[in-house]
Amino acid sequence: MTEYAGLATRTVAFALDAAIINVVVWAVAAIVALGLSLLKVPDTVITVLAVIGAGIAIVWSVAYFAFFWSSTGQTPGNRLLGIQVVEARSAEPPHVGRAVLRVLALPLAALPLCAGFLMILVDRERRALQDHLVGTRVIYVREPELVTARVPAASASAKALH
């Protein structure tokens, strides 16, 4: 039976991913700022570079989620919490286009006082607005059990050591 991920789990996973995204953005911004501090750059150029940097940060954020959702259905945050984004019909990770649309739908879910996310609390399949719009679900995934094979020779040699 499929178990759908709840609001708390999804929020924590998203927060972990946001932290990863922000650390990368801050590190790149710090390196650029350090390099610019050695040069005499007009304020207008710095403003333009800041706007370009903000645009790159947005593209990086969209690409981060789209890449992970379309490849395995799991961002690093999702993986840590054992959840996966899948297409509603096939239960496979969404293709790139659907993953990008899902990222772009996130602000729509946040706009009306996060009502699009709160849908998770009342929806039978715990789907948020972005899941309904693009046809995805977020499910818990269990790690496959490790299968250990017994090798007769190894067992015999182990007994001999005792």
Summary of the structure (lengths in Angstrom):
residues: 162
radius of gyration: 22.3
end to end distance: 44.8
largest distance: 79.0
contacts: 428
relative contact order: 0.14
helix: 64%
strand: 7%
